Amino acid sequence: MCAAIKVSAQSRTSAVAGAIAGVMRERGCAEIHAIGASAVNQAIKAVTIARSYVAEDGFDLAIVPGFKQVEVEGEERTALHLKVFKLSLAHNAPNIATPSAQDV
């Protein structure tokens, strides 16, 4: 079973990236839920940063986006649902650049 990571507009991308990398190393898959444009932005940036973290372990990340109904404070909301999978790192793949502080 994949671990669910909830991302908000106020989430620190580096912290979420670390969580994604850790879950991917342990379980091999993760699910990310984000509601709203700013939260989706943070989630995508976090996955991008996490790619550089897991490259050292010999794999890359692939995401499959979708929508999911979730309950927030007793109200049903539509969240962006990102399913994250391991992807084998090809030997001829370009190096994944580590983002600078101004990129995040």
VEXDREN-2710 file (C-alpha; in Angstrom, 1 decimal):
% VEXDREN-2710
k/r/px/py/pz
1/MET/0.0/0.0/0.0
2/CYS/1.3/3.4/-0.9
3/ALA/1.7/6.1/1.7
4/ALA/-0.4/9.3/1.3
5/ILE/1.3/12.6/1.6
6/LYS/-0.9/15.7/2.0
7/VAL/0.5/18.9/0.6
8/SER/-0.8/22.4/1.3
9/ALA/0.0/25.9/0.0
10/GLN/2.2/26.4/3.0
11/SER/4.1/23.2/2.8
12/ARG/7.9/23.5/2.6
13/THR/8.9/21.9/-0.7
14/SER/12.2/20.5/0.6
15/ALA/10.4/18.9/3.6
16/VAL/7.8/17.3/1.3
17/ALA/10.6/16.2/-1.1
18/GLY/12.4/14.5/1.7
19/ALA/9.2/12.7/2.7
20/ILE/8.6/11.6/-0.9
21/ALA/12.1/10.3/-1.2
22/GLY/11.9/8.4/2.1
23/VAL/8.6/6.8/1.3
24/MET/9.8/5.8/-2.2
25/ARG/12.9/4.2/-0.7
26/GLU/10.8/2.3/1.8
27/ARG/7.7/1.4/0.0
28/GLY/8.4/2.0/-3.7
29/CYS/5.3/4.2/-4.3
30/ALA/3.5/7.2/-2.8
31/GLU/0.3/9.2/-3.2
32/ILE/0.2/12.9/-3.0
33/HIS/-3.0/14.9/-2.3
34/ALA/-3.2/18.6/-3.0
35/ILE/-6.2/21.0/-3.0
36/GLY/-5.9/24.3/-4.8
37/ALA/-3.5/25.8/-7.3
38/SER/-0.8/26.8/-4.7
39/ALA/-0.8/23.4/-3.1
40/VAL/-0.5/21.7/-6.5
41/ASN/2.4/24.0/-7.3
42/GLN/4.2/23.0/-4.0
43/ALA/3.5/19.3/-4.8
44/ILE/5.0/19.4/-8.3
45/LYS/8.0/21.3/-7.0
46/ALA/8.5/18.8/-4.3
47/VAL/8.4/15.8/-6.7
48/THR/10.9/17.6/-8.9
49/ILE/13.3/18.1/-5.9
50/ALA/12.7/14.5/-4.8
51/ARG/14.0/13.3/-8.2
52/SER/17.4/14.6/-7.3
53/TYR/17.3/12.9/-3.9
54/VAL/16.5/9.4/-5.3
55/ALA/18.8/9.6/-8.3
56/GLU/21.7/8.7/-5.9
57/ASP/19.8/5.5/-5.2
58/GLY/19.7/4.6/-8.9
59/PHE/16.0/5.4/-9.8
60/ASP/13.9/8.2/-11.0
61/LEU/10.3/9.1/-10.3
62/ALA/7.3/9.1/-12.5
63/ILE/3.9/10.5/-11.7
64/VAL/0.4/9.7/-12.8
65/PRO/-2.1/12.6/-12.1
66/GLY/-5.8/12.2/-11.4
67/PHE/-8.5/13.5/-9.2
68/LYS/-9.8/12.1/-5.9
69/GLN/-12.7/13.0/-3.6
70/VAL/-11.4/13.6/-0.1
71/GLU/-13.2/14.7/3.1
72/VAL/-11.8/17.9/4.7
73/GLU/-13.5/19.0/8.0
74/GLY/-16.6/17.1/7.2
75/GLU/-16.9/18.5/3.6
76/GLU/-16.2/16.6/0.4
77/ARG/-13.5/18.3/-1.8
78/THR/-11.8/17.4/-5.0
79/ALA/-8.1/16.9/-4.6
80/LEU/-5.4/16.5/-7.2
81/HIS/-4.1/13.0/-6.7
82/LEU/-0.5/12.3/-7.9
83/LYS/0.5/8.6/-7.8
84/VAL/4.3/8.4/-7.7
85/PHE/6.2/5.3/-9.0
86/LYS/9.8/4.2/-9.3
87/LEU/11.3/4.5/-12.7
88/SER/14.6/2.7/-13.6
89/LEU/17.4/5.2/-14.3
90/ALA/18.7/4.6/-17.8
91/HIS/22.5/4.6/-18.1
92/ASN/22.4/7.2/-20.8
93/ALA/19.9/9.5/-19.1
94/PRO/20.9/13.1/-18.5
95/ASN/22.0/14.0/-15.0
96/ILE/19.3/15.4/-12.8
97/ALA/20.4/18.8/-11.7
98/THR/20.1/19.7/-8.0
99/PRO/17.8/22.7/-7.7
100/SER/19.2/25.9/-6.3
101/ALA/17.6/27.9/-3.5
102/GLN/16.1/30.4/-5.9
103/ASP/14.5/27.6/-8.0
104/VAL/12.2/26.5/-5.1
END
